[in-house]
Amino acid sequence: MVKNKARVFALYLPQFHPIPENDLWWGKGFTEWTNVGKAQKMFRGHYQPRVPADLGYYDLRIPEVREEQAKLANEAGVEGFIYWHYWFGNGKRLMERPFDEVLSSGCPNFPFALAWANATWKGFIYGDKGRNELISQEYPGEKDYIDHFNQLLTAFTDPRYIRIKDKPIFMIFQPFDLPECDKFIKLWQELSNKNGLNGIHFIAQTDDPSKIDELIRLGFSSVNLVRLFKPFNTENKAIKAIKKILTLISGKNKNVKNYKECMKFWTGPEDSKLQCIPSLFPNWDHSPRSGSKGIIIHGSTPELFEKHCHDVLAKIKNKPFDERIIILKSWNEWAEGNYMEPDLIFGKRYIKALGEALK
């Protein structure tokens, strides 16, 4: 068996099943499929709505669905899933059922890890016209940090859990929002040693390469660079203001860029650093959630995605294999147009493109 050129871990959204909170906020039975199904074209040639193919409009409470996802990911050369994990403080979790069942059942027998999505939920992100707060991210202090660690200890000790240098990885979405982040990391390292682990490999997410050294000083082992929106951030304030006005006047989205043009912004010299983990992006289209206000990257194809994969691989080829890591964003963020799973237009071609690039 030929070893892949790199270790690719795919971010995984557990949103595709009903929960009481979503029933309350959005109506009975709401899942991400609700937004995906009602998406509309914003301009000629806009690929919406996106319709899932092989797996259909699945429900993540069904074990067979999770097994099929793992098979597809393995076919793509993905080493494991990084499940988004929601801990809002004081023991409050959301959307935990799919991962809890994977953990308790032992199935699928496919590597996994966790990423803490430490963010307050606001309605506008998920399609509400207002900016009302749905649930607040809180940081109650040391006792809560200990409870959080203990909640995840069973996962950390599972033989399927993804490790770097024999340390289970744990990603934090917004590291600078975490008060006393360095103390949090130090506490968890102490707890991991007391519980027979070899420490934890903390990964921070950021879109700013200049923050890498600061995050390492806080105690992170590595930093996942997410330059997804860099093509939009290079515009000056005047152009951004004009686009916003035009969007308001016309009702048509002006935050649209071409995938081929965006690709050149998604890699950089920092990717070659040992402590830097680059990202892969199949595409991005937030319009199913936010309509004409959403950022859209248009024109992605499996061929362009494979070229993007090769660009990223070239940056990390000289790293030791265990640290030759890429984060795929994402496996199944359908409402962000950011997924690898088969759809009616491209089928499994994105999966094949990644698999070919990694061989």
Legacy VTK file of the C-alpha trace (Angstrom):
# vtk DataFile Version 3.0
C-alpha trace
ASCII
DATASET POLYDATA
POINTS 359 float
0.000 0.000 0.000
1.386 3.404 -1.053
1.578 6.001 1.722
-0.180 9.301 1.059
1.950 12.402 0.557
0.386 14.058 3.624
-1.980 13.570 6.547
-5.303 15.206 5.718
-7.875 15.730 8.465
-11.347 16.935 7.459
-13.492 19.242 9.582
-16.895 17.652 10.135
-20.207 19.377 10.934
-22.601 17.387 13.178
-25.560 19.715 12.428
-27.576 17.301 10.275
-30.073 16.069 12.834
-32.850 17.815 14.778
-32.190 19.188 18.255
-34.663 20.905 20.627
-32.820 24.238 20.437
-33.090 24.407 16.651
-36.755 23.414 16.867
-37.259 26.402 19.175
-35.220 28.903 17.131
-36.129 27.876 13.575
-39.121 25.548 13.692
-39.769 21.857 14.165
-37.310 19.566 12.403
-34.813 22.235 11.339
-31.350 21.038 10.294
-28.738 22.441 7.915
-30.629 20.724 5.088
-33.407 23.300 5.556
-31.103 26.090 4.383
-29.465 23.928 1.717
-32.796 22.965 0.169
-34.226 26.488 -0.048
-31.082 28.111 -1.520
-31.587 30.204 -4.659
-29.423 31.348 -7.544
-28.017 34.839 -7.017
-26.764 35.338 -10.582
-26.520 33.522 -13.912
-24.429 30.375 -13.579
-24.590 30.388 -9.766
-24.542 26.772 -8.571
-27.557 26.659 -6.268
-29.347 24.785 -4.895
-26.852 22.004 -4.244
-28.387 18.552 -4.021
-26.614 15.640 -2.284
-26.254 12.476 -4.354
-24.940 9.202 -2.884
-25.869 9.916 0.750
-29.009 11.971 0.107
-30.422 14.372 2.705
-29.065 12.252 5.497
-29.716 12.209 9.235
-26.566 11.810 11.353
-28.463 9.831 13.971
-28.326 6.894 11.526
-25.174 4.747 11.998
-25.160 3.556 8.380
-24.779 7.157 7.190
-21.713 7.661 9.371
-20.222 4.415 8.047
-20.705 5.533 4.445
-19.124 8.918 5.194
-16.056 7.182 6.585
-15.783 4.971 3.485
-15.934 7.998 1.199
-13.378 9.874 3.284
-11.028 6.901 3.194
-11.429 6.774 -0.582
-10.397 10.442 -0.736
-7.257 9.799 1.295
-8.602 11.606 4.362
-6.989 10.178 7.497
-9.738 11.204 9.903
-12.588 13.544 10.789
-12.241 16.504 13.155
-15.717 16.877 14.633
-16.853 20.355 15.609
-17.456 20.250 19.350
-19.773 22.707 21.119
-19.162 23.463 24.792
-20.760 26.728 25.885
-19.659 26.588 29.514
-21.266 25.153 32.653
-21.575 21.780 30.947
-23.811 23.029 28.128
-23.248 21.134 24.878
-25.103 21.061 21.579
-25.206 18.643 18.631
-23.148 16.115 20.568
-25.203 13.033 19.670
-23.460 11.942 16.423
-19.981 12.028 17.958
-21.119 10.504 21.253
-22.577 7.573 19.326
-19.406 7.171 17.258
-17.425 7.117 20.501
-19.650 4.719 22.428
-20.360 2.291 19.559
-16.804 2.025 18.221
-18.204 2.566 14.731
-17.117 3.622 12.256
-13.605 2.380 12.872
-12.206 5.615 11.454
-9.874 8.116 13.149
-11.328 11.232 14.751
-10.488 14.293 16.802
-12.324 17.319 18.180
-12.326 21.040 17.458
-13.882 23.376 20.003
-16.189 25.817 18.182
-15.955 28.370 20.984
-18.280 31.030 19.613
-21.549 32.688 20.555
-24.319 31.751 18.134
-26.089 34.672 16.516
-29.118 34.274 14.317
-27.853 36.197 11.302
-25.167 33.587 10.679
-27.836 30.967 10.098
-30.289 32.995 8.033
-32.140 35.223 10.511
-32.526 38.844 9.363
-31.738 40.113 12.840
-28.545 39.752 14.851
-30.178 38.226 17.908
-28.067 36.070 20.180
-29.189 32.463 20.307
-26.750 31.022 22.819
-23.767 32.642 24.481
-20.281 31.171 24.713
-19.188 31.480 28.339
-15.915 30.821 30.148
-16.820 30.287 33.826
-13.289 29.502 34.972
-11.075 26.705 36.214
-13.759 24.317 37.455
-15.491 24.477 34.090
-12.197 23.874 32.293
-11.657 20.759 34.425
-15.213 19.556 33.763
-14.676 20.144 30.056
-11.500 18.055 30.054
-13.142 15.240 32.006
-16.044 15.219 29.553
-13.602 14.538 26.717
-11.192 12.170 28.467
-12.894 9.041 27.111
-12.464 10.398 23.599
-8.805 11.328 24.138
-7.995 7.787 25.282
-9.854 6.077 22.417
-7.420 4.233 20.093
-9.048 5.930 17.084
-8.223 9.412 18.346
-5.864 11.306 16.006
-2.415 11.958 17.451
0.664 13.935 16.509
3.863 12.666 18.134
1.681 10.416 20.274
-0.340 13.379 21.604
-4.089 13.658 20.987
-4.890 16.820 19.043
-7.428 19.424 20.124
-8.259 22.433 17.983
-9.610 25.776 19.243
-11.593 27.848 16.752
-11.173 31.290 18.336
-8.108 31.085 20.578
-7.965 34.813 21.353
-11.545 34.709 22.689
-10.522 32.247 25.383
-9.633 34.209 28.541
-6.262 33.275 30.001
-5.702 30.909 27.116
-2.196 30.061 28.307
-3.517 29.027 31.741
-6.245 26.911 30.110
-3.639 25.064 28.020
-1.304 24.593 30.976
-4.166 23.196 33.091
-5.196 20.724 30.393
-1.584 19.618 29.901
-1.355 18.904 33.625
-4.654 17.000 33.559
-3.564 14.988 30.535
-0.340 13.910 32.272
-2.254 12.930 35.408
-4.542 10.767 33.287
-1.832 8.848 31.476
-1.751 10.854 28.272
1.453 12.139 26.766
0.188 15.702 26.769
-2.133 17.321 24.205
-1.221 18.769 20.827
-3.180 22.035 20.815
-3.987 23.555 17.421
-5.122 27.168 17.081
-7.062 28.475 14.114
-6.323 31.916 12.697
-6.558 33.786 9.415
-3.578 35.982 10.284
-0.047 34.600 9.676
1.419 37.351 11.875
-0.272 35.723 14.903
1.548 32.392 14.611
4.410 33.221 16.990
2.046 34.740 19.562
-0.131 31.624 19.551
2.907 29.377 19.984
3.947 31.479 22.988
0.488 30.925 24.490
1.167 27.194 24.467
-0.245 25.974 21.159
1.736 23.250 19.436
0.735 24.351 15.947
-1.466 26.819 14.088
-3.981 26.104 11.337
-3.936 28.991 8.876
-7.332 29.652 7.296
-6.789 32.207 4.526
-10.216 31.575 2.976
-11.324 35.211 3.003
-7.974 36.786 2.184
-9.065 37.497 -1.428
-11.872 39.666 -0.046
-9.719 41.343 2.601
-7.270 42.652 0.028
-9.873 45.119 -1.246
-9.562 48.648 0.101
-12.264 50.200 2.284
-13.672 52.329 -0.527
-14.316 49.318 -2.778
-15.881 47.390 0.093
-18.172 50.340 0.880
-19.259 50.657 -2.759
-20.020 46.935 -2.971
-22.087 47.112 0.203
-24.130 50.036 -1.160
-24.663 48.281 -4.502
-25.837 45.157 -2.718
-28.326 47.154 -0.652
-29.636 49.027 -3.720
-29.878 46.106 -6.123
-30.479 43.264 -3.711
-27.843 41.352 -5.661
-24.721 40.017 -3.999
-21.501 41.827 -4.898
-19.318 39.695 -2.588
-18.528 37.219 -5.354
-15.089 36.072 -6.478
-13.797 33.388 -8.798
-12.329 30.210 -7.288
-9.410 30.180 -9.710
-8.422 33.716 -8.689
-8.846 32.975 -4.979
-6.539 29.947 -5.033
-3.377 32.047 -5.209
-4.248 33.681 -1.860
-4.702 30.382 -0.017
-1.051 29.365 0.267
1.998 31.234 1.488
5.566 30.829 2.751
4.308 30.284 6.319
2.893 26.896 5.264
6.405 25.479 5.134
6.987 26.139 8.842
6.810 23.084 11.087
4.340 24.763 13.425
1.992 25.824 10.623
-0.845 23.671 9.253
-2.275 24.893 5.922
-5.878 24.490 4.778
-7.664 23.081 1.738
-10.923 24.608 0.463
-13.213 22.739 -1.946
-15.276 25.927 -2.268
-17.286 28.498 -0.294
-20.816 29.820 -0.740
-22.605 31.188 2.327
-25.741 32.287 0.435
-27.914 29.337 1.613
-27.639 30.790 5.123
-27.398 34.519 4.496
-28.870 35.136 1.043
-27.588 38.165 -0.859
-25.312 39.144 2.056
-23.300 35.940 1.909
-19.752 35.657 0.587
-19.642 33.508 -2.543
-16.685 31.886 -4.272
-17.819 30.893 -7.739
-16.514 28.492 -10.356
-14.903 25.726 -8.317
-14.295 22.489 -10.232
-12.646 19.201 -9.244
-9.772 20.014 -11.607
-9.105 23.386 -9.969
-9.433 21.817 -6.534
-6.816 19.211 -7.446
-4.492 22.035 -8.564
-5.108 23.736 -5.199
-4.218 20.447 -3.459
-0.914 20.236 -5.329
-0.093 23.853 -4.433
-0.553 23.116 -0.732
1.305 19.811 -0.887
4.294 21.535 -2.461
4.570 23.830 0.557
4.784 21.014 3.125
6.736 18.324 1.248
9.932 18.821 3.291
8.316 18.360 6.704
8.575 15.070 8.640
5.598 12.917 7.652
3.968 12.994 11.096
3.841 16.793 10.838
3.020 16.965 7.124
-0.566 17.868 7.955
-3.377 19.635 6.093
-6.806 20.592 7.430
-9.574 20.119 4.860
-12.291 22.721 5.316
-14.633 20.946 5.151
-16.110 17.492 4.723
-19.815 18.368 4.887
-20.530 22.096 5.328
-23.276 22.004 2.717
-24.857 25.334 3.693
-21.478 26.979 3.099
-20.958 25.271 -0.269
-17.905 23.823 1.386
-18.073 20.043 1.191
-16.499 16.936 -0.349
-19.483 14.610 -0.337
-21.023 13.663 -3.692
-23.621 15.972 -5.238
-25.768 15.670 -8.367
-23.460 17.776 -10.541
-19.971 16.521 -9.691
-20.660 13.157 -8.081
-17.491 11.819 -6.424
-15.079 13.869 -8.541
-13.830 16.036 -5.632
-13.142 12.868 -3.658
-11.228 11.422 -6.610
-9.324 14.699 -7.109
-8.045 14.710 -3.536
-7.209 11.012 -3.680
-5.198 11.491 -6.863
-3.328 14.496 -5.484
-2.325 12.591 -2.348
-1.010 9.488 -4.129
LINES 1 360
359 0 1 2 3 4 5 6 7 8 9 10 11 12 13 14 15 16 17 18 19 20 21 22 23 24 25 26 27 28 29 30 31 32 33 34 35 36 37 38 39 40 41 42 43 44 45 46 47 48 49 50 51 52 53 54 55 56 57 58 59 60 61 62 63 64 65 66 67 68 69 70 71 72 73 74 75 76 77 78 79 80 81 82 83 84 85 86 87 88 89 90 91 92 93 94 95 96 97 98 99 100 101 102 103 104 105 106 107 108 109 110 111 112 113 114 115 116 117 118 119 120 121 122 123 124 125 126 127 128 129 130 131 132 133 134 135 136 137 138 139 140 141 142 143 144 145 146 147 148 149 150 151 152 153 154 155 156 157 158 159 160 161 162 163 164 165 166 167 168 169 170 171 172 173 174 175 176 177 178 179 180 181 182 183 184 185 186 187 188 189 190 191 192 193 194 195 196 197 198 199 200 201 202 203 204 205 206 207 208 209 210 211 212 213 214 215 216 217 218 219 220 221 222 223 224 225 226 227 228 229 230 231 232 233 234 235 236 237 238 239 240 241 242 243 244 245 246 247 248 249 250 251 252 253 254 255 256 257 258 259 260 261 262 263 264 265 266 267 268 269 270 271 272 273 274 275 276 277 278 279 280 281 282 283 284 285 286 287 288 289 290 291 292 293 294 295 296 297 298 299 300 301 302 303 304 305 306 307 308 309 310 311 312 313 314 315 316 317 318 319 320 321 322 323 324 325 326 327 328 329 330 331 332 333 334 335 336 337 338 339 340 341 342 343 344 345 346 347 348 349 350 351 352 353 354 355 356 357 358
